[in-house]
Amino acid sequence: MARIIDGKAVSAAVKQNVSEEVASLKERGIAPGLAVIIVGEDSASKIYVRNKKRACEEVGIYSEEYALPEETTQTELIELIGKLNADEKISGILVQAPLPKHIDEMAVIEAILPVKDVDAFHPYNVGKIMIGDFDFLPCTPAGVMELISSTGERVDGKNCVVIGRSNIVGKPMAMLLLHANATVTICHSRTKNLAEICKTADILVSAVGRAGFVTGDMVKPDAIVIDVGMNRDEKGKLCGDVSFIEAEPKASFITPVPGGVGPMTIAMLMKNTVTAAKIQNA
Ligand code: NAP
Protein backbone atom coordinates (compact mmCIF):
# COMPACT_ATOMS: atom_id res chain seq x y z
CA MET A 1 0.00 0.00 0.00
CA ALA A 2 1.31 3.40 -0.94
CA ARG A 3 1.75 6.35 1.33
CA ILE A 4 -0.35 9.25 0.12
CA ILE A 5 1.59 12.41 -0.66
CA ASP A 6 -0.47 15.17 0.92
CA GLY A 7 -0.28 18.13 -1.46
CA LYS A 8 -2.40 20.26 0.86
CA ALA A 9 0.06 19.80 3.74
CA VAL A 10 3.17 20.33 1.59
CA SER A 11 1.65 23.42 -0.05
CA ALA A 12 0.64 24.80 3.36
CA ALA A 13 4.28 24.49 4.47
CA VAL A 14 5.48 26.30 1.31
CA LYS A 15 2.91 29.07 1.85
CA GLN A 16 3.91 29.38 5.50
CA ASN A 17 7.54 29.98 4.41
CA VAL A 18 6.34 32.46 1.81
CA SER A 19 4.27 34.44 4.32
CA GLU A 20 7.26 34.64 6.68
CA GLU A 21 9.40 35.90 3.81
CA VAL A 22 6.73 38.41 2.77
CA ALA A 23 6.59 39.73 6.34
CA SER A 24 10.37 40.19 6.51
CA LEU A 25 10.44 41.85 3.07
CA LYS A 26 7.72 44.26 4.20
CA GLU A 27 9.88 45.22 7.18
CA ARG A 28 12.47 46.31 4.61
CA GLY A 29 9.82 48.31 2.72
CA ILE A 30 9.43 45.72 -0.06
CA ALA A 31 5.86 44.59 -0.80
CA PRO A 32 5.57 41.76 -3.36
CA GLY A 33 2.65 42.23 -5.76
CA LEU A 34 1.04 39.95 -8.33
CA ALA A 35 -1.10 41.01 -11.29
CA VAL A 36 -3.34 38.33 -12.78
CA ILE A 37 -4.95 38.91 -16.16
CA ILE A 38 -7.85 36.87 -17.44
CA VAL A 39 -9.39 37.36 -20.86
CA GLY A 40 -12.86 35.97 -21.59
CA GLU A 41 -15.33 33.86 -19.71
CA ASP A 42 -13.69 30.44 -19.27
CA SER A 43 -15.24 29.14 -16.04
CA ALA A 44 -12.29 26.95 -14.99
CA SER A 45 -9.92 29.91 -15.53
CA LYS A 46 -12.14 32.10 -13.35
CA ILE A 47 -11.85 29.56 -10.52
CA TYR A 48 -8.04 29.43 -10.90
CA VAL A 49 -7.84 33.23 -10.80
CA ARG A 50 -10.07 33.39 -7.72
CA ASN A 51 -7.86 30.80 -5.98
CA LYS A 52 -4.71 32.75 -6.87
CA LYS A 53 -6.20 35.92 -5.40
CA ARG A 54 -7.16 34.05 -2.24
CA ALA A 55 -3.64 32.61 -1.91
CA CYS A 56 -2.15 36.11 -2.24
CA GLU A 57 -4.38 37.32 0.61
CA GLU A 58 -3.34 34.30 2.70
CA VAL A 59 0.40 34.98 2.40
CA GLY A 60 0.21 38.80 2.42
CA ILE A 61 1.01 39.41 -1.25
CA TYR A 62 -0.63 42.49 -2.81
CA SER A 63 -2.69 41.48 -5.85
CA GLU A 64 -4.48 43.08 -8.76
CA GLU A 65 -6.91 41.29 -11.03
CA TYR A 66 -7.71 42.35 -14.58
CA ALA A 67 -10.78 40.61 -16.00
CA LEU A 68 -10.88 41.63 -19.66
CA PRO A 69 -13.69 40.94 -22.12
CA GLU A 70 -13.38 38.16 -24.71
CA GLU A 71 -13.10 40.72 -27.55
CA THR A 72 -9.95 42.35 -26.07
CA THR A 73 -7.37 42.70 -28.83
CA GLN A 74 -3.82 41.44 -28.62
CA THR A 75 -2.59 45.04 -28.83
CA GLU A 76 -4.76 46.07 -25.87
CA LEU A 77 -3.55 43.12 -23.82
CA ILE A 78 0.10 43.83 -24.63
CA GLU A 79 -0.43 47.51 -23.73
CA LEU A 80 -1.73 46.47 -20.31
CA ILE A 81 1.29 44.20 -19.84
CA GLY A 82 3.53 47.14 -20.75
CA LYS A 83 1.92 49.24 -17.99
CA LEU A 84 2.30 46.42 -15.46
CA ASN A 85 5.94 45.91 -16.51
CA ALA A 86 6.55 49.53 -15.53
CA ASP A 87 4.47 49.41 -12.33
CA GLU A 88 6.65 49.19 -9.21
CA LYS A 89 3.79 47.75 -7.13
CA ILE A 90 3.73 44.70 -9.41
CA SER A 91 6.52 42.13 -9.01
CA GLY A 92 4.89 39.36 -11.03
CA ILE A 93 2.52 39.19 -14.00
CA LEU A 94 0.47 36.15 -14.85
CA VAL A 95 -1.76 35.83 -17.89
CA GLN A 96 -4.25 33.03 -17.33
CA ALA A 97 -4.42 30.48 -20.16
CA PRO A 98 -6.25 29.74 -22.35
CA LEU A 99 -6.49 33.02 -24.23
CA PRO A 100 -9.15 33.62 -26.92
CA LYS A 101 -8.13 32.22 -30.31
CA HIS A 102 -7.49 35.64 -31.90
CA ILE A 103 -4.63 36.30 -29.43
CA ASP A 104 -1.16 34.84 -29.98
CA GLU A 105 -0.25 33.40 -26.59
CA MET A 106 3.50 33.41 -27.28
CA ALA A 107 3.48 37.09 -28.27
CA VAL A 108 1.75 37.86 -24.97
CA ILE A 109 4.22 35.81 -22.91
CA GLU A 110 7.12 37.51 -24.68
CA ALA A 111 5.68 40.92 -23.76
CA ILE A 112 6.13 40.18 -20.04
CA LEU A 113 9.45 41.33 -18.61
CA PRO A 114 11.42 38.16 -17.81
CA VAL A 115 11.96 39.36 -14.20
CA LYS A 116 8.17 39.59 -13.79
CA ASP A 117 7.43 36.29 -15.57
CA VAL A 118 6.34 34.32 -12.48
CA ASP A 119 4.99 31.47 -14.63
CA ALA A 120 8.51 31.04 -16.11
CA PHE A 121 7.06 30.63 -19.61
CA HIS A 122 9.08 33.42 -21.29
CA PRO A 123 11.70 31.99 -23.70
CA TYR A 124 14.42 33.78 -21.69
CA ASN A 125 13.39 31.93 -18.52
CA VAL A 126 12.87 28.67 -20.41
CA GLY A 127 16.43 28.97 -21.71
CA LYS A 128 17.74 29.71 -18.20
CA ILE A 129 16.00 26.56 -16.93
CA MET A 130 17.53 24.53 -19.75
CA ILE A 131 21.05 25.55 -18.72
CA GLY A 132 20.29 25.12 -15.03
CA ASP A 133 20.82 28.79 -14.09
CA PHE A 134 17.32 29.99 -13.30
CA ASP A 135 15.50 32.48 -11.10
CA PHE A 136 12.04 30.99 -11.49
CA LEU A 137 10.76 27.53 -12.18
CA PRO A 138 7.38 26.85 -13.77
CA CYS A 139 4.93 26.36 -10.93
CA THR A 140 3.55 22.88 -11.59
CA PRO A 141 6.86 21.05 -12.24
CA ALA A 142 8.47 22.94 -9.32
CA GLY A 143 5.54 21.83 -7.14
CA VAL A 144 6.06 18.23 -8.23
CA MET A 145 9.74 18.43 -7.22
CA GLU A 146 8.63 19.63 -3.75
CA LEU A 147 6.20 16.72 -3.48
CA ILE A 148 8.88 14.20 -4.45
CA SER A 149 11.26 15.79 -1.96
CA SER A 150 8.60 15.49 0.78
CA THR A 151 8.79 11.69 0.46
CA GLY A 152 12.39 11.76 1.66
CA GLU A 153 13.37 9.63 -1.35
CA ARG A 154 16.31 10.69 -3.51
CA VAL A 155 15.87 11.47 -7.20
CA ASP A 156 19.59 11.05 -7.94
CA GLY A 157 20.19 8.05 -10.22
CA LYS A 158 16.51 7.06 -10.41
CA ASN A 159 14.73 6.12 -13.63
CA CYS A 160 12.05 8.74 -14.14
CA VAL A 161 9.36 8.62 -16.80
CA VAL A 162 7.35 11.72 -17.65
CA ILE A 163 4.24 11.19 -19.77
CA GLY A 164 3.49 14.41 -21.66
CA ARG A 165 5.77 16.93 -23.36
CA SER A 166 3.91 20.23 -23.08
CA ASN A 167 5.88 23.43 -22.59
CA ILE A 168 4.20 24.11 -19.27
CA VAL A 169 4.42 20.68 -17.64
CA GLY A 170 6.08 17.76 -19.43
CA LYS A 171 9.24 19.37 -20.86
CA PRO A 172 10.22 21.48 -17.83
CA MET A 173 9.32 18.54 -15.55
CA ALA A 174 11.80 16.34 -17.40
CA MET A 175 14.43 19.08 -17.20
CA LEU A 176 14.04 19.49 -13.42
CA LEU A 177 14.34 15.74 -12.89
CA LEU A 178 17.43 15.76 -15.10
CA HIS A 179 18.93 18.61 -13.05
CA ALA A 180 18.29 16.43 -9.99
CA ASN A 181 20.44 13.72 -11.65
CA ALA A 182 17.66 11.35 -12.68
CA THR A 183 17.74 9.33 -15.89
CA VAL A 184 14.71 10.70 -17.68
CA THR A 185 12.47 9.34 -20.41
CA ILE A 186 9.73 11.50 -21.91
CA CYS A 187 6.70 9.75 -23.42
CA HIS A 188 4.07 11.31 -25.66
CA SER A 189 1.34 10.38 -28.11
CA ARG A 190 3.81 8.89 -30.63
CA THR A 191 5.71 6.81 -28.07
CA LYS A 192 5.84 3.11 -28.83
CA ASN A 193 5.57 0.61 -25.96
CA LEU A 194 4.54 3.34 -23.53
CA ALA A 195 3.27 0.87 -20.92
CA GLU A 196 6.57 -1.05 -20.99
CA ILE A 197 8.56 2.17 -20.55
CA CYS A 198 6.35 3.27 -17.63
CA LYS A 199 6.99 -0.07 -15.93
CA THR A 200 10.69 0.84 -15.68
CA ALA A 201 9.97 4.06 -13.77
CA ASP A 202 11.10 4.48 -10.18
CA ILE A 203 9.31 7.83 -10.42
CA LEU A 204 6.38 8.10 -12.82
CA VAL A 205 4.91 11.54 -13.56
CA SER A 206 1.77 11.65 -15.67
CA ALA A 207 0.75 14.90 -17.39
CA VAL A 208 -1.53 13.73 -20.17
CA GLY A 209 -5.01 14.98 -19.39
CA ARG A 210 -6.91 11.69 -19.74
CA ALA A 211 -8.78 10.02 -16.91
CA GLY A 212 -7.64 6.45 -16.22
CA PHE A 213 -4.68 6.70 -18.63
CA VAL A 214 -2.18 5.13 -16.21
CA THR A 215 -3.36 1.70 -15.16
CA GLY A 216 -1.98 -0.50 -12.39
CA ASP A 217 -0.03 -2.75 -14.77
CA MET A 218 2.03 0.30 -15.91
CA VAL A 219 3.34 0.94 -12.39
CA LYS A 220 6.60 -0.62 -11.19
CA PRO A 221 6.32 -2.06 -7.67
CA ASP A 222 7.33 0.61 -5.11
CA ALA A 223 7.38 3.42 -7.66
CA ILE A 224 6.59 7.01 -6.72
CA VAL A 225 3.56 8.01 -8.79
CA ILE A 226 2.81 11.68 -9.38
CA ASP A 227 -0.47 12.51 -11.08
CA VAL A 228 -0.52 15.98 -12.67
CA GLY A 229 -3.69 15.32 -14.69
CA MET A 230 -6.86 17.25 -13.94
CA ASN A 231 -9.80 15.64 -15.63
CA ARG A 232 -13.47 14.93 -15.08
CA ASP A 233 -14.66 11.35 -14.86
CA GLU A 234 -17.94 10.16 -16.37
CA LYS A 235 -19.78 11.44 -13.27
CA GLY A 236 -18.19 14.88 -13.64
CA LYS A 237 -15.94 14.33 -10.61
CA LEU A 238 -12.41 15.77 -10.64
CA CYS A 239 -9.82 13.04 -11.24
CA GLY A 240 -6.26 12.63 -12.46
CA ASP A 241 -4.66 10.50 -15.20
CA VAL A 242 -3.86 7.62 -12.89
CA SER A 243 -6.28 4.88 -11.93
CA PHE A 244 -5.69 5.46 -8.21
CA ILE A 245 -7.47 2.29 -7.17
CA GLU A 246 -5.10 0.17 -9.33
CA ALA A 247 -1.85 2.10 -8.82
CA GLU A 248 -2.05 2.75 -5.09
CA PRO A 249 -1.51 -0.87 -3.96
CA LYS A 250 1.68 -1.10 -6.07
CA ALA A 251 3.28 2.30 -5.51
CA SER A 252 5.39 3.34 -2.53
CA PHE A 253 4.05 6.91 -2.68
CA ILE A 254 1.24 8.38 -4.73
CA THR A 255 -0.46 11.75 -5.13
CA PRO A 256 -4.24 11.92 -4.98
CA VAL A 257 -6.40 14.09 -7.24
CA PRO A 258 -7.65 16.39 -5.84
CA GLY A 259 -5.24 17.27 -3.05
CA GLY A 260 -1.94 16.35 -4.74
CA VAL A 261 -0.22 18.47 -7.39
CA GLY A 262 -3.06 21.04 -7.70
CA PRO A 263 -2.47 22.92 -4.42
CA MET A 264 1.29 23.00 -5.10
CA THR A 265 0.95 24.99 -8.31
CA ILE A 266 -0.50 28.03 -6.53
CA ALA A 267 1.92 27.75 -3.62
CA MET A 268 4.86 27.82 -6.06
CA LEU A 269 3.33 30.87 -7.78
CA MET A 270 3.40 32.67 -4.43
CA LYS A 271 7.03 31.64 -4.00
CA ASN A 272 7.92 32.91 -7.50
CA THR A 273 6.23 36.25 -6.79
CA VAL A 274 8.40 36.71 -3.71
CA THR A 275 11.50 35.73 -5.72
CA ALA A 276 10.54 38.31 -8.35
CA ALA A 277 10.18 41.03 -5.70
CA LYS A 278 13.58 40.13 -4.27
CA ILE A 279 15.29 40.26 -7.68
CA GLN A 280 13.68 43.61 -8.52
CA ASN A 281 14.80 45.07 -5.20
CA ALA A 282 18.28 43.53 -5.07
P1 NAP B 1 -1.26 19.21 -23.02
O1 NAP B 1 -0.57 20.44 -23.47
O2 NAP B 1 -2.54 18.81 -23.65
O3 NAP B 1 -0.21 18.01 -23.17
C1 NAP B 1 -0.61 16.68 -23.01
C2 NAP B 1 0.53 15.77 -23.33
O4 NAP B 1 0.05 14.44 -23.20
C3 NAP B 1 1.06 15.95 -24.75
O5 NAP B 1 2.46 15.99 -24.75
C4 NAP B 1 0.53 14.72 -25.48
O6 NAP B 1 1.42 14.19 -26.45
C5 NAP B 1 0.44 13.71 -24.34
N1 NAP B 1 -0.57 12.70 -24.69
C6 NAP B 1 -1.85 12.90 -25.06
N2 NAP B 1 -2.43 11.71 -25.35
C7 NAP B 1 -1.48 10.77 -25.19
C8 NAP B 1 -1.46 9.38 -25.35
N3 NAP B 1 -2.54 8.69 -25.74
N4 NAP B 1 -0.31 8.72 -25.09
C9 NAP B 1 0.77 9.39 -24.68
N5 NAP B 1 0.83 10.72 -24.50
C10 NAP B 1 -0.30 11.40 -24.77
O7 NAP B 1 -1.56 19.24 -21.45
P2 NAP B 1 -0.77 19.96 -20.25
O8 NAP B 1 -1.06 21.39 -20.27
O9 NAP B 1 0.64 19.49 -20.20
O10 NAP B 1 -1.57 19.32 -19.03
C11 NAP B 1 -1.60 17.93 -18.82
C12 NAP B 1 -2.60 17.62 -17.71
O11 NAP B 1 -2.14 18.25 -16.52
C13 NAP B 1 -4.00 18.18 -17.95
O12 NAP B 1 -4.93 17.30 -17.36
C14 NAP B 1 -3.99 19.49 -17.19
O13 NAP B 1 -5.29 19.88 -16.77
C15 NAP B 1 -3.14 19.10 -16.01
N6 NAP B 1 -2.48 20.24 -15.35
C16 NAP B 1 -2.59 20.29 -14.01
C17 NAP B 1 -1.99 21.32 -13.33
C18 NAP B 1 -2.11 21.37 -11.85
O14 NAP B 1 -1.88 22.40 -11.26
N7 NAP B 1 -2.44 20.25 -11.21
C19 NAP B 1 -1.26 22.30 -14.01
C20 NAP B 1 -1.13 22.20 -15.39
C21 NAP B 1 -1.75 21.14 -16.06
P3 NAP B 1 1.76 14.96 -27.84
O15 NAP B 1 2.71 16.06 -27.45
O16 NAP B 1 2.38 13.92 -28.67
O17 NAP B 1 0.44 15.48 -28.36
Boltz pocket constraint, residues with backbone or C-beta under 6 A from the ligand:
constraints:
  - pocket:
      binder: B
      contacts: [[A, 140], [A, 163], [A, 164], [A, 165], [A, 166], [A, 167], [A, 168], [A, 169], [A, 170], [A, 187], [A, 188], [A, 189], [A, 190], [A, 191], [A, 194], [A, 206], [A, 207], [A, 208], [A, 209], [A, 210], [A, 227], [A, 228], [A, 229], [A, 230], [A, 231], [A, 261], [A, 262], [A, 263], [A, 265]]
      max_distance: 6.0
